[in-house]
Amino acid sequence: MEQAVRWSIKVSRETDLTLRTYLGARGMKKGDLSKFIEEAVRWRILSRTVRDIKARNAKADVNGLQAIVDDAVREVRADLVSRKRAAGKGAPGKRAQKHKCA
């Protein structure tokens, strides 16, 4: 954790007991409460951010989005190929093909 900031929060007695029981059952100590809260806040922010993005893109053109993704993937792959060639490693994915004898 970077520089810590002190929070003063209020929760119900039930939430406090439930959380402390949960942490204690897993061998966590008093200081682990801050870590647990920080992780929970990060997950909640991520969850809401994803929900907001999904809502914003709900009416988006799926084919248009797929085209953007495909273009980005092609660009990254082309860049990787050029970097490997520049490093003298050849193109990726060019493996000797195994032939089955009939």
N, C-alpha and C positions, 0 to 999 in steps of 0.2 A: 504494500500500500504506500502511495506517495505520502505527502504531508497530510496528516489526519486533521479532520475538522470535527469538533464536538457537536453532536445533535442532542436536543432534548425532545423526546417524543413521548406521547401517551398512547397506551394500548389498554384494552380491557384486561381485567384480572384473568379471565379465561384464556385469552391469547397469550398472556405472559406465562401462565402455568403450562399451557400446551407446548409452547416453544421451549421453555426450560426443560420440560420433561423429555421432549424430543432430543434436544441437544445432549442432555445428561445420559440418555439411553444409548447414545452413540459415543460416549466417552469424551464429549467435548467439554471444554472448560468455560469459565465466565468470559474470557476474552474472545471466545469464538462467536459470541453473540453478535459482535460488530461485523465480523467476517460474513456471518450468515445473512445479516440484514443487507450488507453491501451487495452480496451476490443476488439476493432476492430483488433488490431495487434494479440492478442491471438487467436481470431476466425480465422484469416487468416492463422496463423501458423498451427492451428489444421486442417483446411481445406486442406492445402497443404500436411501435414503429412499423412492424410487419403488418399489423392489422390496418393501419392508416394507409400504407402503400398499396395493400390489396384493394382497399376501398377506392383509392384514387385511380387504380388501374382496372377496376372492374369492367368498365366499358371500353377498354382499349382494344384495338384491333389485334387479335392473337397472331394473325399471319404477319402483320407489321412488326410486332415484338419479336417473333421468331426470326424474321429477316435480320433484325438488328443484332440478335444473339449470334446468328450464323455468320454474319459479317465480322463480328468481333472475334469469334473463334478462329475463322480463317486468317485474320490479321495476326493473331497471336501465334498460330501455328507457322505461318510464313516467317515471322520474326524468329521463332525458335530454330527453324530450318536454316535461315541465314546465319544465325549465331553459331550453330553447330558446324556449318560448312566453313565459316571463318576460323573456327577453332581446329579445323582439319579432321572433324569426326564424321563427315559425310551426313547424308540425310537420315533422319530418324525413321524408324519403321521399315527400313529396307533390310529385311532379314532374308537369309537364304531359305528358299522354299524347299520343303521336304516333299519328295515325290514318292508315292507309293508304287511299288512294283506290283503289277497284276499277275 
